[in-house]
Amino acid sequence: MFRKIFLLFKIGRKLAKSGSIEIIGNSYNVPFLIKIIFFILGFDFKNESKKLNQNKKLSTSLQEMGTTFIKLGQFLATRPDIIGENLAKDLEKLQDKLPPFSKNEASLILKEGLGEKIFKDIYSFSEPIAAASIAQVHFAKIKSNEKDMKEVAIKILRPSIKKIFNEEIDALMLLAFITESLIKKTKRLKLVEVVHLLREITNIEMDLRFEASAANELYENTKNDIGFKVPKIYWNYTTENILTLDKIEGISIREKEDLEKKSIDVKLLSKNLIQHFLRQAVRDGFFHADMHQGNIFINNKGEILPVDFGIMGRLDPLNRKYLAEILYGFITRDYKKVAEVHLLAGLVSKDVSKEKFAQALRSIGEPIFGQSVKNISGSKLLKQLFEVTEKFNMPTQPQLLLLQKTMVVVEGVARKLNPETNIWEVSKPVLENWLKETKDPLNKINQTFENAAEVIKKLPDLPNIMDKANEALTIIAQGKLVPNSSAYNALEEEKMKMKLFRNNFISGFLVLVIFVLLVF
């Protein structure tokens, strides 16, 4: 427990010294108590932080705080409309320009992971060409058969990254639990569930076999999509810590001037990026969920070449339909329809007035349609969205968090290519086509047959299903959701751990404050 609290204080101190409160205070009213806490934690005896400007301090602090906060920095780098151009530019280095580990260490990992025989079939192994928070990438050549050589990119996990990340997540889980316990208004944010989801997602990201499988699935889904190309996976050269795939020949999407020199239409590219993402989300229910600038390249044909398939998002058919209806409702300015879908989907309480909720949604939507996109303040819009969710007591939807985060990142990348990009206008044709297809009579008949086939398969298990349903209804009536699922049980176990931590938290608090201030 004390180790986790100590780690929290180290993170808090670095965050306080980074100047993050001053940056946030430019757009939001930070509570006075929070300012005091951060002032105490950020006190600098050696005045070292004054040597760096505010932007450098934040990027350096996020890098030092570890994987979780580097991910946050990657997200912020795509939103200059929220944090400003200069800060966004400085945070871009967190996407793929972090300090690498040595080529020799990488070679040892390859030899140990692949075995001596396969390792001998790797030639021209390069120095690291990109280093991110979880892994780094090298170029090489491999034997694709007896005669031919294939140029590939080899991704290798950072040594000990799993241990480091899980320690950070344990500390954040404790912080989330304490916050929910002490500040009742934060319960609707489901902070513990959000951190738990982050743990599950990133632990999957740290098994590169899952990433290879995700890339393969995305390839199958998009192989007929013009302008989007997923690289091939080489399974014989892939393990838990190693991923080998086709070498990408392209320009980073962040290099706008280089793209224009190649006569690539960046305005069209901006539009295509958003539409490809939406098409994957609503059509396939499976999308690349880490589409920051460091993970997108463009070839000479203007095709989008994604890399890094560690974080992928999934949506079930019902959530895809709700998503499409909500987005299309905003596009057509049908706020009552959007309110109805929110109520139907359970995103707001049933006792909320549809008319009042529609009015609140209108207050968000109308200013967007009445202005040039470059004049819309992202920070003000986010602030208003948060105020609306708080007013109507809307709980966080963990299953939609990846989608929401990715939508914001994709729009940010697109707007860097073309500041006039409007995600609503660009999304309209994709959503219209998908909604039209889902409402097509032939599709409905096919869906009915599929559902009937599933029911027939499960008929022999009907008595057991009914028994479990009765048991589930009893548990739900007692206020427990998603009973007996592995995720639920794991979450309950996490909460029990946090209760033990909280019992001793106050006593350790003052001791560690003094210790951290003196040592760091």
C-alpha positions in Angstrom: 0.0 0.0 0.0 2.7 2.5 1.0 4.6 1.7 -2.2 1.6 2.6 -4.3 0.9 5.8 -2.3 4.6 6.7 -2.7 4.3 6.2 -6.5 1.2 8.4 -6.5 3.1 11.1 -4.7 6.0 10.9 -7.2 3.6 11.2 -10.1 1.7 14.0 -8.4 5.0 15.9 -7.7 6.1 15.6 -11.3 2.7 16.7 -12.5 2.8 19.6 -10.1 6.3 20.7 -11.3 5.2 20.4 -14.9 3.0 23.5 -14.8 -0.1 21.5 -15.8 -2.3 23.4 -13.4 -1.3 26.8 -15.0 -2.1 25.3 -18.5 -5.5 23.9 -17.4 -6.3 27.2 -15.5 -6.1 29.0 -18.9 -9.4 27.3 -19.9 -11.0 26.0 -16.7 -11.6 27.1 -13.2 -9.4 24.9 -11.0 -10.7 24.6 -7.4 -8.6 26.5 -4.9 -7.9 23.4 -2.8 -6.4 21.6 -5.8 -4.2 24.7 -6.5 -2.9 24.6 -2.9 -2.1 20.8 -3.1 -0.3 21.2 -6.3 1.6 24.2 -5.0 2.9 22.2 -2.0 3.7 19.1 -4.2 5.4 21.3 -6.8 7.7 23.3 -4.5 11.1 23.2 -6.1 14.0 23.6 -3.7 16.6 23.7 -6.5 14.6 25.9 -8.9 15.5 23.3 -11.7 12.0 23.6 -13.3 12.5 27.3 -14.0 15.2 26.5 -16.5 12.6 25.0 -18.8 9.7 26.8 -20.4 6.2 25.7 -19.6 5.8 23.6 -22.7 9.1 21.7 -22.2 8.3 21.2 -18.5 5.0 19.5 -19.3 6.4 17.2 -22.1 9.4 16.2 -19.9 7.2 15.5 -16.9 4.8 13.4 -18.8 7.7 11.4 -20.2 9.2 10.8 -16.8 5.8 9.8 -15.3 5.6 6.7 -17.5 3.5 4.9 -20.0 0.1 6.0 -18.9 0.9 9.7 -19.0 2.8 9.4 -22.2 -0.5 8.1 -23.7 -2.2 11.2 -22.3 0.5 13.4 -23.9 0.0 11.7 -27.3 -3.7 12.5 -27.1 -3.2 16.1 -26.2 -0.7 16.6 -29.1 -3.5 16.1 -31.6 -5.6 18.9 -30.0 -4.0 22.3 -30.6 -7.5 23.8 -30.5 -7.6 22.8 -26.8 -4.0 23.3 -25.5 -2.5 25.6 -28.1 -0.2 25.2 -31.1 3.1 25.5 -29.3 2.3 23.0 -26.5 0.8 20.5 -29.0 4.0 20.8 -31.2 6.2 20.0 -28.2 4.1 17.1 -27.1 4.4 15.5 -30.5 7.7 14.0 -29.6 5.9 11.7 -27.2 4.3 9.9 -30.1 7.4 8.2 -31.5 10.5 10.1 -30.5 11.2 8.8 -27.0 14.6 7.6 -25.9 15.2 4.0 -27.3 16.9 1.1 -25.7 20.1 -0.3 -27.4 20.2 -2.3 -30.6 22.3 -5.0 -28.8 19.6 -5.4 -26.2 17.0 -5.6 -29.0 19.0 -8.3 -30.7 19.2 -10.4 -27.5 15.4 -10.2 -27.2 15.0 -11.3 -30.8 17.4 -14.3 -30.4 15.7 -15.4 -27.1 12.2 -14.9 -28.4 12.5 -16.4 -31.9 15.2 -19.0 -31.4 18.6 -19.3 -32.9 17.4 -20.8 -36.2 14.9 -18.1 -37.1 17.1 -15.4 -35.8 19.8 -16.3 -38.3 17.2 -15.5 -41.1 17.1 -11.9 -40.1 19.5 -9.6 -42.0 20.4 -5.9 -42.0 18.9 -5.3 -38.6 18.9 -1.5 -38.1 19.3 0.9 -35.2 15.9 1.9 -33.7 14.0 4.1 -36.2 11.1 5.0 -33.8 10.7 4.6 -30.1 7.3 5.0 -28.3 6.1 4.4 -24.7 5.7 0.6 -24.9 7.9 -0.5 -27.8 10.4 0.5 -30.5 10.7 -0.3 -34.1 13.7 -1.5 -36.2 14.0 -2.2 -40.0 15.4 -5.5 -41.3 15.2 -8.0 -44.1 13.9 -11.6 -43.7 13.8 -14.6 -45.9 10.3 -15.0 -47.3 11.4 -18.1 -49.2 14.6 -19.8 -50.3 15.5 -17.0 -52.8 13.6 -13.8 -52.0 14.2 -11.3 -49.2 11.5 -9.2 -47.7 11.9 -5.7 -46.1 10.1 -5.7 -42.8 9.6 -3.6 -39.7 10.2 -5.4 -36.3 8.5 -4.1 -33.2 10.0 -5.1 -29.9 8.6 -4.4 -26.4 10.6 -2.4 -24.0 12.2 -4.6 -21.3 10.2 -4.8 -18.0 7.5 -2.5 -19.5 4.7 -4.8 -18.2 5.9 -4.6 -14.6 6.3 -0.8 -14.8 2.9 -0.2 -16.3 1.0 -2.4 -13.9 2.7 -0.6 -10.9 1.5 2.7 -12.4 -2.0 1.4 -12.9 -2.1 0.1 -9.3 -1.3 3.6 -8.1 -4.0 5.1 -10.4 -6.5 2.6 -9.3 -5.9 3.6 -5.7 -6.3 7.3 -6.6 -9.5 6.6 -8.5 -10.9 4.6 -5.6 -10.0 7.3 -3.0 -11.5 10.0 -5.3 -14.8 8.1 -5.7 -14.9 7.5 -1.9 -14.3 11.0 -0.8 -16.0 13.0 -3.6 -19.4 11.5 -4.2 -20.1 13.6 -7.3 -17.3 11.7 -9.1 -19.1 8.3 -8.8 -20.9 8.9 -12.1 -17.6 9.1 -13.8 -16.8 5.5 -12.9 -13.2 6.2 -12.4 -12.3 2.8 -11.0 -14.0 1.1 -14.0 -12.2 3.5 -16.4 -8.8 2.6 -14.9 -9.7 -1.1 -14.9 -10.6 -0.8 -18.6 -7.2 0.9 -19.2 -5.4 -1.9 -17.5 -7.2 -4.6 -19.6 -6.7 -2.7 -22.9 -3.0 -2.0 -22.3 -2.2 -5.5 -21.0 -3.6 -6.8 -24.3 -1.5 -4.2 -26.2 1.6 -5.6 -24.5 1.1 -9.0 -26.0 2.2 -8.5 -29.6 0.5 -11.7 -30.8 -2.8 -10.0 -30.0 -1.7 -7.0 -32.0 -0.8 -9.2 -35.0 -4.2 -10.8 -34.8 -5.9 -7.3 -34.7 -3.9 -6.2 -37.7 -4.9 -9.3 -39.6 -8.6 -8.7 -38.7 -8.5 -5.1 -39.7 -6.8 -6.1 -43.0 -9.7 -8.5 -43.8 -12.3 -5.9 -42.9 -10.7 -3.1 -45.1 -9.1 -5.0 -48.0 -11.7 -3.6 -50.4 -11.7 -0.1 -49.0 -10.0 2.2 -51.5 -7.3 4.4 -49.9 -6.7 2.4 -46.7 -3.9 -0.3 -46.6 -3.0 -2.5 -43.7 0.5 -4.2 -43.7 1.0 -7.9 -43.9 2.0 -9.9 -40.7 4.8 -12.5 -40.7 3.7 -15.0 -38.0 6.9 -17.0 -38.0 8.7 -13.9 -36.8 6.1 -12.9 -34.2 6.0 -13.7 -30.5 4.5 -12.2 -27.3 7.3 -9.6 -27.3 8.1 -9.3 -31.1 5.9 -8.3 -34.0 7.1 -8.5 -37.6 5.2 -6.9 -40.5 5.7 -5.3 -43.9 7.9 -2.2 -43.9 5.9 0.9 -44.5 7.0 3.1 -47.4 5.4 6.4 -46.8 5.5 9.9 -45.2 4.3 10.6 -41.7 0.9 12.3 -41.8 2.4 15.0 -39.5 4.7 16.2 -42.4 2.1 18.3 -44.1 4.6 20.2 -46.3 6.2 17.0 -47.5 2.8 15.6 -48.5 2.0 18.7 -50.4 5.4 18.5 -52.3 4.3 15.0 -53.4 1.1 16.6 -54.8 -1.0 14.8 -52.3 -4.4 16.6 -51.7 -4.2 17.1 -47.9 -7.8 18.4 -47.8 -9.0 15.1 -49.4 -6.7 13.2 -47.1 -8.2 14.9 -44.0 -11.7 13.9 -45.2 -10.7 10.3 -46.0 -9.1 9.8 -42.6 -12.3 10.6 -40.7 -14.5 8.6 -43.1 -12.3 5.5 -43.0 -12.4 5.6 -39.2 -16.2 6.0 -39.0 -16.7 3.3 -41.6 -14.8 0.8 -39.5 -16.6 1.8 -36.3 -20.2 1.7 -37.6 -19.9 -0.9 -40.4 -17.5 -3.4 -38.8 -17.6 -2.5 -35.1 -13.8 -2.9 -35.1 -11.5 0.1 -35.4 -8.0 1.3 -34.9 -8.2 3.1 -31.5 -4.7 4.8 -31.4 -4.7 6.9 -34.6 -2.4 9.7 -33.5 0.1 11.2 -36.0 2.9 8.9 -35.1 0.8 5.9 -36.2 -0.3 7.1 -39.7 1.7 7.2 -42.9 0.8 8.2 -46.4 2.3 6.6 -49.6 2.8 8.2 -53.0 -0.7 7.3 -54.0 -2.2 9.1 -51.1 -3.3 5.9 -49.4 -3.5 5.8 -45.6 -1.1 3.3 -44.0 -1.8 2.7 -40.3 0.7 1.1 -37.9 0.6 0.0 -34.3 -2.5 -2.1 -33.8 -2.1 -2.6 -30.1 -5.2 -0.6 -29.1 -8.3 -1.6 -31.0 -11.9 -0.8 -30.3 -15.0 -2.9 -30.6 -18.7 -2.0 -30.7 -21.6 -4.4 -30.6 -24.4 -4.0 -33.2 -26.7 -2.2 -30.8 -24.1 0.4 -29.7 -23.1 0.9 -33.4 -26.8 1.7 -34.2 -27.1 4.1 -31.3 -23.8 5.8 -32.2 -24.9 6.3 -35.8 -28.3 7.6 -34.8 -26.8 10.1 -32.3 -24.2 11.4 -34.7 -26.6 11.7 -37.6 -29.1 13.4 -35.3 -26.5 16.1 -34.5 -25.6 16.4 -38.2 -29.3 17.0 -39.2 -29.8 19.1 -36.0 -32.6 16.8 -34.9 -32.0 17.2 -31.2 -35.2 15.5 -30.1 -34.1 12.4 -32.0 -30.7 12.5 -30.3 -32.4 12.9 -26.9 -34.7 9.9 -27.6 -31.8 7.7 -28.6 -29.9 8.7 -25.4 -32.9 7.7 -23.3 -33.4 4.4 -25.3 -29.8 3.5 -25.0 -29.8 4.2 -21.2 -27.2 6.9 -21.5 -29.4 9.1 -19.4 -31.9 8.3 -16.6 -35.4 7.5 -17.7 -36.8 10.3 -15.5 -34.9 13.0 -17.4 -37.2 15.2 -19.5 -36.6 14.6 -23.2 -37.5 18.2 -24.0 -35.0 19.6 -21.5 -32.3 17.3 -22.6 -32.9 18.1 -26.2 -32.6 21.8 -25.3 -29.3 21.2 -23.6 -28.0 19.3 -26.7 -29.2 22.2 -28.9 -27.0 24.6 -26.9 -24.0 22.5 -27.8 -24.9 21.8 -31.4 -26.1 25.1 -32.8 -22.9 27.2 -32.1 -20.9 24.6 -34.1 -23.1 25.0 -37.1 -23.1 28.8 -37.0 -19.4 29.3 -37.1 -16.3 28.5 -39.2 -14.7 25.4 -37.8 -11.4 27.1 -37.0 -13.2 29.6 -34.8 -14.7 26.9 -32.6 -13.0 26.7 -29.2 -12.4 23.0 -28.5 -11.7 23.7 -24.8 -15.0 25.7 -24.4 -16.9 23.0 -26.2 -15.5 20.2 -23.9 -16.2 22.3 -20.9 -19.9 22.7 -21.9 -20.2 19.0 -22.7 -18.9 18.1 -19.3 -21.4 20.6 -17.7 -24.3 19.0 -19.5 -23.3 15.4 -18.5 -23.0 16.6 -14.9 -26.4 18.4 -15.0 -28.2 15.4 -16.3 -26.1 13.0 -14.1 -24.9 11.0 -17.1 -22.7 8.1 -16.1 -19.5 7.4 -18.0 -19.9 4.6 -20.5 -16.7 2.5 -20.3 -17.6 0.6 -23.5 -17.6 3.8 -25.5 -14.5 5.5 -24.0 -12.2 4.2 -26.7 -14.5 5.4 -29.4 -14.9 8.8 -27.9 -11.2 9.2 -27.4 -10.4 8.1 -30.9 -13.0 10.3 -32.5 -11.4 13.3 -30.8 -7.8 12.2 -31.8 -8.8 11.5 -35.4 -10.6 14.9 -35.8 -7.5 16.6 -34.3 -5.2 14.9 -36.8 -7.6 15.8 -39.7 -7.8 19.4 -38.6 -4.0 19.7 -38.6 -4.1 18.8 -42.3 -7.0 21.1 -43.0 -8.1 23.6 -40.3 -11.5 23.8 -41.9 -12.3 20.1 -41.5 -15.7 19.6 -39.9 -16.2 16.1 -38.5 -20.0 16.5 -38.7 -20.1 17.4 -42.4 -17.5 14.8 -43.4 -19.3 12.1 -41.4 -22.7 12.6 -43.0 -22.4 10.5 -46.1 -20.9 7.5 -44.2 -23.6 7.6 -41.6 -26.4 8.1 -44.2 -25.2 5.0 -46.2 -24.9 2.8 -43.1 -28.3 3.8 -41.7 -29.9 3.2 -45.1 -28.3 -0.3 -45.3 -29.4 -1.2 -41.8 -33.0 -0.2 -42.6 -33.0 -2.0 -45.9 -35.7 -4.8 -45.9 -33.3 -7.4 -47.3 -30.8 -6.7 -44.5 -33.5 -7.0 -41.9 -34.6 -10.4 -43.2 -30.9 -11.6 -43.2 -30.5 -10.4 -39.6 -33.7 -12.1 -38.6 -32.5 -15.4 -40.0 -29.1 -15.0 -38.2 -30.9 -14.3 -34.9 -33.1 -17.3 -35.4 -30.2 -19.6 -36.1 -28.5 -18.4 -32.9 -31.7 -19.1 -30.9 -32.0 -22.6 -32.4 -28.4 -23.4 -31.5 -29.1 -22.5 -27.9 -32.5 -24.3 -27.5 -30.9 -27.3 -25.7 -29.4 -25.0 -23.1 -32.8 -23.2 -22.5 -33.4 -24.7 -19.0 -29.9 -23.6 -17.8 -30.3 -20.2 -19.4 -33.7 -19.7 -17.6 -32.1 -20.7 -14.2 -29.2 -18.3 -14.7 -31.6 -15.6 -15.8 -33.6 -15.9 -12.6 -30.4 -15.8 -10.6 -29.2 -12.7 -12.6 -32.5 -10.9 -12.1 -32.3 -11.4 -8.3 -28.8 -10.0 -8.3 -29.7 -7.1 -10.5 -32.6 -6.3 -8.2 -30.1 -6.0 -5.4 -28.3 -3.3 -7.4 -25.4 -5.3 -8.9 -24.6 -5.1 -12.6 -23.0 -7.6 -14.9 -23.1 -10.4 -12.3 -20.6 -13.2 -12.3 -18.7 -12.0 -15.4 -14.9 -12.2 -15.2 -14.6 -8.4 -15.6 -17.1 -7.8 -12.8 -15.4 -10.2 -10.5 -12.0 -8.7 -11.3 -13.4 -5.2 -10.6 -14.9 -6.3 -7.3 -11.5 -7.8 -6.3 -9.8 -4.5 -7.2 -12.4 -2.6 -5.0 -11.7 -4.9 -2.1 -8.0 -4.2 -2.4 -8.7 -0.5 -2.5 -10.8 -0.7 0.7 -7.8 -2.1 2.5 -5.5 0.6 1.1 -8.0 3.4 2.1 -8.0 2.2 5.8 -4.4 3.2 6.2 -4.2 6.0 3.7 -4.7 9.0 6.0 -2.0 7.8 8.4 0.6 7.4 5.6 -0.4 10.7 3.9 1.4 13.3 5.9 4.5 11.1 6.4 4.9 10.7 2.6 4.2 14.3 1.8 7.2 15.4 4.0 9.3 12.6 2.6 8.6 13.3 -1.1 9.2 17.0 -0.6 12.6 16.4 1.0 13.8 13.7 -1.3 12.6 15.1 -4.6 
